[in-house]
Amino acid sequence: MIAPQPATSLIAADHVTCRFGGFTAVEHVSLDVGPGEIVGLIGANGAGKTTLIRMMLGLLAPSEGGVTLFGTTPSRHGRRRLGYVSQNLGLYSDMTVVENVEFQAAAFGITPERVALSGELVEMRDRLVGSIGLGRQRQLAFACALSHDPDLLVLDEPTSGVDPLARARLWDAIRVAAGSGAGVLVTTHYMEEAQQCDRLVLMAAGRVAAEGTVDEIVAGRTVVEVTAESWSEAFALLGDAGYDIMLAGRQIRVASPDTAGISAALTAAGVSAALSIVPAILDEAIVAVSSAR
């Protein structure tokens, strides 16, 4: 039996598991989204994010646990109240832009004029969708998803392959929708986008590894900052040693508390460096949490 969810939940998963034969793609994951809330679902490729979304929408049956959409079992009627952009976008590449718009409008019982296309897409209205480029296709899919004023937006990597300006415009639209009361569940690989979410759910190896606001996930985590004159040599050395590293200017940030090991590796190679412990940023906290799984 599905555990009772808060009355405000638009979509919820209750300890869901999904198995494909002997492989467990998602294991005992719970997640819910309320009105006006932007929830970011993050994690590496293969973490189980898309499988979880498909279960929550009723497109894939859970092996265990249960899901609700607008307080009840997912159905075609419930899905009419949401805007969904899947990774494959749900567009027809052998139809023109305007034909895709007309098809989507008919599916939701609205006029094609309700689909707000950018100027670039208007100019491409008679071109086949398969010929207009991935960024423009994503803009089209997003415009179609918003056209019927959905109560819930579910967006699976909606800005992948989109240029920075178009990405900013899409996020403006996401915030406007949330400000009007729509719930938003979005997956993203862009950390600057993740930081715009009200809260985050981090998945690793099919399970929830961490959840909360950005501040709660970072939560006092630290990294070792390495300053070396021969920074490129130090970077290569620490990477070869298996450390998770990032480069910030010419300073190396190591997502590990192992200052002794880092210092020993550099000293053994004759690389002079200064080490200091500094607060982690979101990317580094995610690496640390995911590695701990």
VEXGUMAR-549159 format. One record per residue (C-alpha): residue in three letters; y, z, x. Coordinates in steps of 0.02 Angstrom, whole numbers, plus 50000, padded with zeros to 5 digits. Each point is the difference from the previous one (the first is absolute). Example, Ala and Ser with C-alpha at 12.3 -4.5 7.8 and 13.67 -1.06 7.14 Angstrom:
<recs>
Ala497755039050615Ser501724996750069
</recs>
This chain:
<recs>
Met500005000050000Ile501764995950061Ala501015015550039Pro501585001649894Gln501504992050086Pro501835005249983Ala500754993149840Thr501244990250104Ser498694990450101Leu500104981349970Ile498494996450108Ala498775012250078Ala498395000750100Asp498935015649993His498845002150150Val499474981749998Thr498684992950115Cys499524981850022Arg498414994550087Phe499424982550041Gly498165002150038Gly499905012150146Phe501864998450041Thr501255012449927Ala501714991749987Val500895014449910Glu499395018049995His500615013849882Val501814994149990Ser501245006849872Leu501724992549971Asp501254999049857Val501704992049968Gly501305006349877Pro501504991549917Gly501444996050118Glu498955004350152Ile499694988850150Val498345004450082Gly499554991550164Leu498174997050039Ile499854997450187Gly498634998250130Ala499214987450117Asn499124984349940Gly498305004949932Ala500555017749954Gly499564996949817Lys501734997549924Thr499674983849907Thr498295006049939Leu500845015849931Ile501334989749910Arg498694988649923Met499075015249933Met501595007649930Leu500394984049907Gly498264998749928Leu499594984450099Leu498605008850094Ala498875013749931Pro499975016350101Ser498315005850063Glu500585017849963Gly501545008049924Gly501164992249873Val501694991849975Thr501304999649862Leu501364987249966Phe501375006249884Gly498925014849955Thr498434990649951Thr498624989050069Pro500754984350082Ser500014985349879Arg500794983049976His501255007949881Gly500515012950131Arg500144987050137Arg501304990749895Arg501155014750033Leu499934998150189Gly500634987950130Tyr498694996650133Val500204990550164Ser498314998750085Gln499734995050181Asn499524982549944Leu501554999949888Gly499154993649841Leu500914983350005Tyr499274982649975Ser500304989850157Asp499644983349912Met501355003349869Thr501874998650026Val501185014950009Val500624997049823Glu498224997749934Asn499505016850075Val501535007949919Glu499574992649830Phe498205005850015Gln500505017850047Ala501305000649861Ala498734994349870Ala498755013150060Phe501275014049966Gly500764992549843Ile501744997350073Thr501114984950027Pro499974991550172Glu501855003950016Arg499555018450020Val499244996250171Ala501485002350118Leu499784987550142Ser501054999950158Gly501084984850036Glu498754993850128Leu498575000749874Val501054991249868Glu500254985750123Met498114999750026Arg499565000849815Asp499084983250000Arg499045002750162Leu498195005450005Val499875018650039Gly498764996350140Ser501374990550092Ile501445012449997Gly499525012850132Leu499305017649988Gly501685008949994Arg500614989749852Gln498315002149914Arg500175018950013Gln501754999249927Leu499334989849855Ala498555012049969Phe501215014850004Ala501214991649878Cys498544996849880Ala499415018150016Leu501725006749952Ser500374987549861His499315010149853Asp500825016650051Pro498345008750040Asp499775018749985Leu499004999850163Leu500094989150155Val498464998650112Leu500434990450158Asp498724996450135Glu500954995050158Pro501394991649899Thr501144996450149Ser498734994150130Gly500634983650074Val501725001849918Asp501574999050107Pro501035016150022Leu501384995049878Ala498784995149863Arg499025016050035Ala501585010449975Arg500344991149835Leu498235003449939Trp500205018450040Asp501675000249909Ala499054993549848Ile498645013250023Arg501305013950001Val500874992949847Ala498344999649907Ala499615017950051Gly501765005349952Ser499664992949827Gly498455011049984Ala498614988750062Gly498695007550114Val499624990650161Leu498425000050106Val500254989650157Thr499004996850157Thr500944995350157His499794998450188Tyr501885001650030Met500495017850043Glu501824997349952Glu499354995849825Ala498835014949998Gln501495011250030Gln500814993649841Cys498575006949895Asp500145016749910Arg498315005150070Leu498614992450102Val498104999949993Leu499214995850168Met498234993249996Ala498824999050148Ala498174994649994Gly500005000349810Arg500685017649978Val501705008149979Ala500505005950173Ala501735006849952Glu501214999749855Gly501755005949961Thr501784995250043Val500414992450169Asp500615017050061Glu498405008449940Ile498894987350089Val500995000950162Ala500085019149977Gly500415006050174Arg498874987650088Thr500504995850177Val499674986550129Val500154999450188Glu501454989550060Val499744992450173Thr501484994350105Ala499474990250154Glu500964988650117Ser498524988249998Trp499845001049811Ser498974984049983Glu498715006750122Ala499945016849910Phe499834991249832Ala498534989450058Leu499185014950085Leu500085011449847Gly499424986049886Asp498504996750112Ala499645018849997Gly499784999049811Tyr501595008649943Asp500904994349841Ile501694994950068Met501634992549940Leu501494993450098Ala501765005549952Gly501184990850116Arg499275004350170Gln499305016649947Ile498175001749956Arg499495010849853Val498215006450002Ala499235005949835Ser499035014050085Pro500335018250046Asp499024997650162Thr501455002050123Ala498815005750138Gly498894984649981Ile501484988249991Ser500805007750154Ala498354999550096Ala499714981649957Leu501744995250059Thr499915010650158Ala498304993150048Ala500714982449991Gly501535004850101Val501214997549856Ser501445012349999Ala500555005149826Ala500865013749900Leu499125006449844Ser500795008749851Ile499395004949827Val501064992649859Pro499874999049809Ala498874986249935Ile500584986049886Leu499004994149848Asp499044986450094Glu499405012650128Ala499535013049870Ile498954986949911Val499134995350162Ala499645018350037Val499335003649824Ser498954984249995Ser499285003050173Ala499505017649948Arg498864992449867
</recs>
